[in-house]
Amino acid sequence: MPQDPINPTEPAAASWTNPRNIPLAQGKILLYLMRVIDDAGTEYSYLGQTKQGAKGLQEYAKDVKKIFAAKPRKAIVGKGKYRAVHLALAKACEHGWPVEFYPLENVGIALLEKIEQKRMAELRCNLNAGRNWEVADYNRLSIADLL
């Protein structure tokens, strides 16, 4: 069974950590961090945003399960590709790499772009500009292939 993309030592059935006790209410813009460290010590990180609160965060676990089942991300034509962050999570589950995955802060719409860019730079997020990929390519790809 694939490992949980949020806690790679657990079987798939994700639960988020929230070390900063950030409110996860729907409707507020939430910035979150996902970070994977591979066996060579290379760090891959992604800064995301959602208005769906905790529900939006749980979508990653569903996406990783779809990858292991060789299913496209969405059934809609043109929406089946995965992002680099999905590959990083799936590879972390497959190889037992450490994963950090948690909410960072709530942000107002007026400051969203400025704060998002600032956090991406501060946290050295290298997966945000990664390429998209088809699930059929999973086995031949490494995370570095998408940077």
Secondary structure, DSSP 8 states (H G I E B T S, - for coil): --B-SSSTTSBS------TT-----TTSEEEEEEEEE-TT--EEEEEEEESSHHHHHHHHHHHHHHHHTT--S-SSTT---B-HHHHHHHHHHHHT--EEEEEEEEE-GGGHHHHHHHHHHHTT--STT---B-GGGGGG--GGGG-
